[in-house]
Amino acid sequence: MDQNKKDDYLLRRFLCLGSKDSVYRSNTQHSKFSRNDVPFIERLIVNRRGTEVLDCIKDVSDNNKACRQEPTMFAYAFCMVHGDKVIKNYGYKMLNNICRIPTHLFEFQNYCEELNKQKNNGSGWGRSHRNGISKWYNSYANDAPKLAYLVTKYKKRSKWNHRDIVRLAHVKPKNERIRTILKFIVNKEMDDVVTLHESLDKDHRKVKTFIRAVIEAKECEDKVQLIELITLHGLEREHIPNSFLSEKEVWRVLLRTMPLTAMIRNMGKMTRLGIFDDEHASFFVTLVKEKLESDVLQESKVHPLRILFALRQYQAGKGDKGKLEWHPNHAITTILEKAFDDTVSLQPKSGKRYLLAVSVSGEMKEKLIGSPLTASEAAGAMVHTIVKKEDRVETLLFENNLERPYISTIDPNDNFNSIKRKLELFSPSEGHQITFSNWARDNNNFDVIMVFTDTLTGEGEGHVTEPFDHFCQSHRVGAPNHARVIVAMTGKTNDVVEPCDIQTLHVIGFDPSSPQIINSFISGFNYNNAPMEGVEVY
């Protein structure tokens, strides 16, 4: 692979993993990056390919391909700070595509400030940057109600807020609709906004009406009035005073328009409030069922493991953080179980040949970090998903040595529960043990080789001692340019990973984003697979 192609690949990998190495560390919010993390972007800019980098960043953002937004925002900011005039002019034209919500805009601004300080200790508020930020707000001149919604829902992030950014960018409103929103942003006293003269402009009236509703909701002390405001104006959770976020009637109204991933995330809260157990329960249970119908799941492209994580958390009756507890509702549990089965059947087929090796050591019965799921359950769900969608899959089980695995009896007719039992109840005395080198003579040319183990290091019996890429190469089981994935299910975020080639991905720990990280890696980070879901926080 020549340097240009390699840099293209490294760029795509960074945008997806947020790492300059082929390692994904789950359950981490890595937001600190530096120039040393992206030498490939610098080389591409020097080679006059900066606009191509921006096109790639835009593609990732447009299609929600990254599991975390920070790497995308950093790469974009790097181009805007270190690019020439051509790159900056080209890049600021796509600011709205890349920074789709204010949260992204704040993160982008934060990275721009950090990079400018590192570059020349400047502020970064030059003319091109001010104009770019101004155009972000003014681009909603013909859709001002949407901007009013965005600036009231996403108020601040990474020490930045709308008031600071609007003032530093010297944003000049394109029309009266934008002027009203900017007044709302920068003024502490809002009387002049809510009492402005009536406008003949329909969208301008919508903007003022919505802003007035947001102000009234924040000051509201009457539950009935608040519910009316939510219903009439489409207010969301961020618009609601904290004092009302424990009211059942408020959550009933919010549930009607709640996005899929937000609904799944808040299922425990709504159960605790009794929404699914009172005289109106059947209506809201049916509403949840409709939001998790097969056609909705297919459109959302949610991965089965994300549903399974939510299901197990719900069944646990408490969150992994905080003190919230609830008694799981049987009807909701049944709906989530069906949703998991439906998403498994909806997974697209890749046509690749898979070799799966799963540890059955005792350490695989440990729970994943931040989840009631065990490592064995999560590995079994991954195996289930792959076996169901692919025609050519071989599955091996191992205790403490990949050289002496056992032939698995897992097949496409198994469901998740039967695979789970086969992994958890496996007995070496009943298994058919083989020598891997002998088995590999007749079973090779795999496009994807995946190992699910407990840890890469430590005392666990299920860890892989030999470097995985060397193991695969020495036994020649992979097709040319095959993908190798090793998942340390219970690995810690600070585990040391041995250097490996670009054909190998290490996944340390396992979280709801891990499956799609793996799928993206298998596709070469070409972004032709399903988009990442659950990126936007409700």
Secondary structure, DSSP 8 states (H G I E B T S, - for coil): --HHHHHHHHHHHHHHHSSSSSEEETT-------GGG-HHHHHHHHTT-HHHHHHHHHHHHHTT--S-SHHHHHHHHHHHHHS-HHHHHHHHTTHHHH--SHHHHHHHHHHHHHHHHHHHS-----HHHHHHHHHHHHTTTT-HHHHHHHHHHS-EETTEEHHHHHHHHT---SSHHHHHHHHHHH-S--HHHHT----S-HHHHHHHHHHHHHHHHHH---HHHHHHHHHHHT--GGGS-GGGTT-HHHHHHHHHH--HHHHHHTHHHHHHTTTTTSTTHHHHHHHHHHHTSHHHHHHHT--HHHHHHHHHHHHHTB-SSSS-B----HHHHHHHHHHHHHHHHH------EEEEEEE-SGGGGSB-TTSS-BHHHHHHHHHHHHHHH-SEEEEEEESS-TTS-EE----TT--HHHHHHHHHT--GGGSEE--HHHHHHHS--EEEEEEEES-SSSS-TT---S-HHHHHHHHT-EEEEEEEEEEETT--TT-------TTEEEEES--TTHHHHHHHHHTTS-S-S----S-S--
